[in-house]
Amino acid sequence: MLMNENTVHLLEELFQRKIILYDDLLHCLEKERESLVTINMDALWIISREKEEICSKIESIRQEIVSVVDTVGHDSSLPLNRILGLVPEEKAPTFKSFFLTLDKLKNEIELLRKANMAFMNDSLRFLDEMISIITGGKESNMAYDQRSHLSKSGINCFLSREV
């Protein structure tokens, strides 16, 4: 059963809003990276709240899309690619474009998220190593691998990501 024109138009608007939100999330992660490099803790707290708000809005839009598409079985795990089978054939390229854009943004976000986490973990290991040296803890086994990443020391970590 194909969707009516109003439903298709509503879905187009929802997907456009979702794309904008994913783009906003990508920019947040870029700002987060800058703040991690400059050690701007105030900005990191603000960015953290922004990311939470954006993710909440993305989830809300996902639920709206599911509720618009799922008129029969109340399937909250409805795969969004099933939408292509429900929209009129002339609108399929538009929705394919939405999916491709969302996939591209999701991949960029995941890469940047992982890079930010790795940067933060490397920084915490470095700080932990410095604290160990200053406090006269264990002897430092500081060494960098071939990718210029700090190798793990054998000491207990004083710091964690949650801090």
C-alpha positions as CSV (number, residue, x, y, z in Angstrom):
1,M,0.0,0.0,0.0
2,L,1.5,3.3,-1.1
3,M,1.5,6.4,1.0
4,N,-0.6,9.5,0.3
5,E,1.0,12.8,-0.8
6,N,0.6,14.4,2.6
7,T,2.3,11.5,4.4
8,V,5.1,11.5,1.9
9,H,5.6,15.3,2.4
10,L,5.6,14.9,6.2
11,L,8.3,12.1,5.9
12,E,10.4,14.4,3.6
13,E,10.3,17.1,6.2
14,L,11.2,14.7,9.0
15,F,14.1,13.3,7.1
16,Q,15.3,16.8,6.3
17,R,15.2,17.7,10.0
18,K,17.0,14.5,10.9
19,I,19.8,15.3,8.4
20,I,20.1,18.8,9.9
21,L,20.4,17.3,13.4
22,Y,23.0,14.8,12.3
23,D,25.0,17.7,10.7
24,D,24.6,19.6,14.0
25,L,26.0,16.6,15.9
26,L,28.9,16.4,13.5
27,H,29.7,20.0,14.2
28,C,29.4,19.4,17.9
29,L,32.0,16.7,17.7
30,E,34.3,19.0,15.7
31,K,33.9,21.6,18.4
32,E,34.6,18.9,21.0
33,R,37.8,18.0,19.3
34,E,39.0,21.6,19.4
35,S,38.0,21.9,23.0
36,L,39.9,18.7,23.8
37,V,43.0,20.0,22.1
38,T,42.8,23.4,23.9
39,I,41.7,21.7,27.2
40,N,38.7,24.0,27.4
41,M,36.6,22.3,30.1
42,D,33.8,24.9,30.2
43,A,33.3,24.4,26.5
44,L,33.3,20.6,26.9
45,W,30.5,20.7,29.4
46,I,28.4,22.9,27.1
47,I,29.1,20.7,24.1
48,S,28.2,17.6,26.1
49,R,24.8,19.1,26.9
50,E,24.4,20.1,23.2
51,K,25.1,16.5,22.1
52,E,22.6,15.1,24.6
53,E,19.9,17.5,23.3
54,I,20.7,16.7,19.6
55,C,20.6,13.0,20.2
56,S,17.3,13.3,22.1
57,K,15.9,15.2,19.1
58,I,17.2,12.6,16.6
59,E,15.5,9.8,18.6
60,S,12.3,11.8,18.7
61,I,12.3,12.3,15.0
62,R,13.1,8.6,14.5
63,Q,10.0,7.8,16.6
64,E,7.9,10.2,14.5
65,I,9.1,8.6,11.3
66,V,8.2,5.2,12.7
67,S,4.8,6.3,13.8
68,V,4.1,7.9,10.4
69,V,5.2,4.8,8.5
70,D,3.9,2.1,10.9
71,T,0.1,2.3,10.5
72,V,-0.5,-1.4,11.0
73,G,1.7,-3.3,13.4
74,H,3.2,-0.7,15.8
75,D,6.7,-2.0,15.0
76,S,9.0,0.4,16.8
77,S,12.0,-1.3,15.2
78,L,10.8,-0.6,11.7
79,P,13.8,-0.4,9.4
80,L,13.8,2.9,7.7
81,N,14.7,1.4,4.3
82,R,11.3,-0.2,4.2
83,I,10.0,3.3,3.5
84,L,11.3,3.0,0.0
85,G,8.7,0.3,-0.7
86,L,5.9,2.5,0.7
87,V,6.5,5.8,-1.1
88,P,5.4,6.5,-4.6
89,E,8.0,5.5,-7.2
90,E,8.7,9.1,-8.3
91,K,9.7,9.9,-4.7
92,A,12.1,6.9,-4.2
93,P,15.2,8.8,-5.5
94,T,14.6,11.6,-3.0
95,F,14.4,9.1,-0.1
96,K,17.4,7.2,-1.4
97,S,19.3,10.5,-1.3
98,F,18.2,11.0,2.3
99,F,19.4,7.6,3.2
100,L,22.8,8.1,1.5
101,T,23.2,11.5,3.2
102,L,22.3,10.0,6.6
103,D,24.7,7.1,6.1
104,K,27.5,9.4,5.2
105,L,26.9,11.6,8.2
106,K,26.6,8.6,10.5
107,N,30.0,7.3,9.3
108,E,31.7,10.7,9.7
109,I,30.2,11.1,13.2
110,E,31.4,7.6,14.2
111,L,34.9,8.2,12.9
112,L,35.1,11.6,14.7
113,R,33.6,10.1,17.9
114,K,36.2,7.4,17.9
115,A,39.0,9.9,17.2
116,N,37.9,12.1,20.1
117,M,37.7,9.1,22.5
118,A,41.2,8.0,21.4
119,F,42.6,11.5,21.9
120,M,41.0,11.7,25.3
121,N,42.3,8.3,26.4
122,D,45.8,9.1,25.2
123,S,45.7,12.4,27.0
124,L,44.5,10.8,30.2
125,R,47.3,8.1,30.0
126,F,49.8,10.9,29.5
127,L,48.5,12.8,32.5
128,D,48.5,9.6,34.6
129,E,52.1,9.0,33.6
130,M,53.1,12.5,34.6
131,I,51.3,12.2,38.0
132,S,53.1,9.0,38.6
133,I,56.5,10.6,37.9
134,I,55.7,13.6,40.0
135,T,54.4,11.6,43.0
136,G,57.3,9.2,42.8
137,G,55.1,6.3,42.0
138,K,56.4,3.5,39.9
139,E,59.2,4.1,37.5
140,S,57.9,5.4,34.2
141,N,57.9,3.1,31.3
142,M,56.8,5.8,28.9
143,A,57.2,4.8,25.3
144,Y,55.6,5.7,22.1
145,D,54.7,3.1,19.4
146,Q,55.3,3.5,15.7
147,R,52.0,5.4,15.3
148,S,53.2,8.0,18.0
149,H,50.6,6.7,20.5
150,L,51.6,6.5,24.1
151,S,51.9,2.8,25.1
152,K,50.2,1.6,28.2
153,S,52.2,1.9,31.4
154,G,51.9,-0.7,34.1
155,I,50.6,1.7,36.7
156,N,47.1,2.1,38.1
157,C,45.3,4.9,36.5
158,F,44.6,7.9,38.6
159,L,42.3,9.4,36.0
160,S,39.4,8.1,34.1
161,R,37.1,9.4,31.3
162,E,34.3,9.9,33.8
163,V,36.3,12.4,35.7
